[in-house]
């Protein structure tokens, strides 16, 4: 389920820094495949672009992410590759330039995402048979997440599903088992490429966003677990046509996740998260669920 947080970022302009991703660096047997399909509903001041002259905005987003994950052997360590294709429908209204009321309703694909991860310590690559005897202690991992500018985008519009730019987020993570509990912490930086086709033929650049996540996960046995999560992020000041904006972001979010098996190779994941504090940028609530199907050698 580690790919799901990326999938639920549709549209991708909801910053990667705000995703909540428990168990991102847990170990998996090599050769496992995961197919993930989900639904998420977000509402609130979803800031699709901090430089847009929009005020009093309220957005509603229905997201239908599709994801695939493959566990790998990376030089003797466990790793994974994940690909997400997020579909979304957005509707909302806002005040444009301080006076006019505007509305927007669009459907299509948001920016797809790719995540590569490897556990550098404490999680060796193992077959399904070997994994049966594995007990986690301390895991140290690293990942990089990339979004591509292939989502729906119209440079004549301020609000879009796609961002028309690349983003790259390298991250380091620690996961420590404490009996039935697991404590996790991670930190990452999201870099953005330049958008040369911003609104009305402008050029938009954005500073990196720095983020950290904390998770406390409880195992209940037989594939069932729950997690409490929190994240803090800041940065992301933008520049349009060489003029810096006063829109540096800072905020925090809190989330709950619960996963339970429903068949031998299937599970359902329920989640909800909300903003605790937002200086600038997105401030929204999200609820959703995801279905996962697993297959692979040795199961």
BELRA-V888936 format. One record per residue. N is the residue number from 0. RES is the residue in one letter. SS is DSSP state (H for helix, E for strand, - for the rest). NEAR is the number of other C-alpha atoms within 10 Angstrom. Layout:
N&RES&SS&NEAR ; N&RES&SS&NEAR
This chain:
0&X&-&23 ; 1&X&-&18 ; 2&X&-&25 ; 3&X&H&28 ; 4&X&H&18 ; 5&X&H&28 ; 6&X&H&32 ; 7&X&-&32 ; 8&X&-&26 ; 9&X&-&32 ; 10&X&-&30 ; 11&X&-&27 ; 12&X&-&24 ; 13&X&-&21 ; 14&X&-&20 ; 15&X&H&23 ; 16&X&H&24 ; 17&X&H&24 ; 18&X&-&21 ; 19&X&-&30 ; 20&X&-&24 ; 21&X&-&29 ; 22&X&-&17 ; 23&X&-&24 ; 24&X&-&28 ; 25&X&-&22 ; 26&X&-&25 ; 27&X&-&22 ; 28&X&-&25 ; 29&X&-&24 ; 30&X&-&18 ; 31&X&E&19 ; 32&X&E&20 ; 33&X&E&21 ; 34&X&E&18 ; 35&X&E&23 ; 36&X&E&21 ; 37&X&E&21 ; 38&X&E&20 ; 39&X&E&22 ; 40&X&E&18 ; 41&X&E&24 ; 42&X&E&19 ; 43&X&E&18 ; 44&X&E&19 ; 45&X&-&22 ; 46&X&-&21 ; 47&X&-&21 ; 48&X&-&17 ; 49&X&-&21 ; 50&X&-&21 ; 51&X&-&15 ; 52&X&-&12 ; 53&X&E&21 ; 54&X&E&15 ; 55&X&E&11 ; 56&X&E&17 ; 57&X&E&18 ; 58&X&E&20 ; 59&X&E&20 ; 60&X&E&23 ; 61&X&E&21 ; 62&X&E&26 ; 63&X&E&21 ; 64&X&E&27 ; 65&X&E&22 ; 66&X&E&23 ; 67&X&E&20 ; 68&X&E&23 ; 69&X&E&19 ; 70&X&E&22 ; 71&X&E&22 ; 72&X&E&19 ; 73&X&E&16 ; 74&X&-&11 ; 75&X&-&13 ; 76&X&E&19 ; 77&X&E&26 ; 78&X&E&28 ; 79&X&E&25 ; 80&X&E&19 ; 81&X&E&24 ; 82&X&E&22 ; 83&X&E&26 ; 84&X&E&21 ; 85&X&E&28 ; 86&X&E&24 ; 87&X&E&24 ; 88&X&E&19 ; 89&X&E&21 ; 90&X&E&16 ; 91&X&E&19 ; 92&X&E&17 ; 93&X&E&20 ; 94&X&E&16 ; 95&X&E&17 ; 96&X&-&11 ; 97&X&-&11 ; 98&X&-&10 ; 99&X&E&9 ; 100&X&E&14 ; 101&X&E&12 ; 102&X&E&14 ; 103&X&E&14 ; 104&X&E&14 ; 105&X&E&15 ; 106&X&E&16 ; 107&X&E&17 ; 108&X&E&23 ; 109&X&-&30 ; 110&X&-&29 ; 111&X&-&26 ; 112&X&E&26 ; 113&X&E&21 ; 114&X&E&21 ; 115&X&E&18 ; 116&X&E&23 ; 117&X&E&26 ; 118&X&E&27 ; 119&X&E&20 ; 120&X&E&13 ; 121&X&-&19 ; 122&X&-&25 ; 123&X&E&23 ; 124&X&-&24 ; 125&X&-&20 ; 126&X&-&17 ; 127&X&H&17 ; 128&X&H&12 ; 129&X&H&10 ; 130&X&H&15 ; 131&X&-&10 ; 132&X&-&7 ; 133&X&-&14 ; 134&X&-&11 ; 135&X&-&15 ; 136&X&-&13 ; 137&X&E&17 ; 138&X&E&20 ; 139&X&E&19 ; 140&X&E&24 ; 141&X&E&20 ; 142&X&E&20 ; 143&X&E&18 ; 144&X&E&21 ; 145&X&E&21 ; 146&X&E&26 ; 147&X&-&18 ; 148&X&-&19 ; 149&X&-&17 ; 150&X&-&24 ; 151&X&-&19 ; 152&X&-&21 ; 153&X&-&16 ; 154&X&-&17 ; 155&X&-&12 ; 156&X&-&12 ; 157&X&-&18 ; 158&X&-&24 ; 159&X&-&25 ; 160&X&-&28 ; 161&X&-&24 ; 162&X&-&28 ; 163&X&-&23 ; 164&X&-&21 ; 165&X&-&17 ; 166&X&E&23 ; 167&X&E&20 ; 168&X&E&22 ; 169&X&E&17 ; 170&X&E&18 ; 171&X&E&20 ; 172&X&E&21 ; 173&X&E&20 ; 174&X&E&24 ; 175&X&E&18 ; 176&X&E&16 ; 177&X&E&13 ; 178&X&-&10 ; 179&X&-&11 ; 180&X&E&16 ; 181&X&E&21 ; 182&X&E&19 ; 183&X&E&25 ; 184&X&E&20 ; 185&X&E&22 ; 186&X&E&20 ; 187&X&E&22 ; 188&X&E&20 ; 189&X&E&22 ; 190&X&E&17 ; 191&X&E&18 ; 192&X&-&16 ; 193&X&-&15 ; 194&X&E&20 ; 195&X&E&16 ; 196&X&E&17 ; 197&X&E&24 ; 198&X&H&18 ; 199&X&H&10 ; 200&X&H&12 ; 201&X&E&13 ; 202&X&E&15 ; 203&X&E&21 ; 204&X&E&21 ; 205&X&E&21 ; 206&X&-&15 ; 207&X&-&20 ; 208&X&E&23 ; 209&X&E&19 ; 210&X&E&24 ; 211&X&E&21 ; 212&X&E&24 ; 213&X&E&20 ; 214&X&E&24 ; 215&X&E&18 ; 216&X&E&22 ; 217&X&E&19 ; 218&X&E&15 ; 219&X&E&13 ; 220&X&E&9 ; 221&X&-&8 ; 222&X&-&11 ; 223&X&E&16 ; 224&X&E&18 ; 225&X&E&19 ; 226&X&E&21 ; 227&X&E&18 ; 228&X&E&20 ; 229&X&E&24 ; 230&X&E&24 ; 231&X&E&21 ; 232&X&E&23 ; 233&X&E&22 ; 234&X&E&20 ; 235&X&-&23 ; 236&X&-&19 ; 237&X&E&21 ; 238&X&E&18 ; 239&X&E&17 ; 240&X&-&12 ; 241&X&-&11 ; 242&X&E&10 ; 243&X&E&15 ; 244&X&-&13 ; 245&X&-&12 ; 246&X&-&16 ; 247&X&-&18 ; 248&X&E&19 ; 249&X&E&19 ; 250&X&E&21 ; 251&X&E&21 ; 252&X&E&22 ; 253&X&E&21 ; 254&X&E&23 ; 255&X&E&19 ; 256&X&E&21 ; 257&X&E&17 ; 258&X&E&21 ; 259&X&E&17 ; 260&X&E&16 ; 261&X&E&13 ; 262&X&E&9 ; 263&X&-&9 ; 264&X&-&13 ; 265&X&E&16 ; 266&X&E&19 ; 267&X&E&20 ; 268&X&E&20 ; 269&X&E&18 ; 270&X&E&18 ; 271&X&E&18 ; 272&X&E&21 ; 273&X&E&19 ; 274&X&E&20 ; 275&X&E&15 ; 276&X&E&14 ; 277&X&E&17 ; 278&X&E&13 ; 279&X&E&18 ; 280&X&-&22 ; 281&X&-&23 ; 282&X&E&22 ; 283&X&E&21 ; 284&X&E&19 ; 285&X&E&19 ; 286&X&E&18 ; 287&X&E&19 ; 288&X&E&19 ; 289&X&E&21 ; 290&X&E&20 ; 291&X&E&20 ; 292&X&E&17 ; 293&X&E&15 ; 294&X&E&14 ; 295&X&E&15 ; 296&X&-&12 ; 297&X&-&11 ; 298&X&-&11
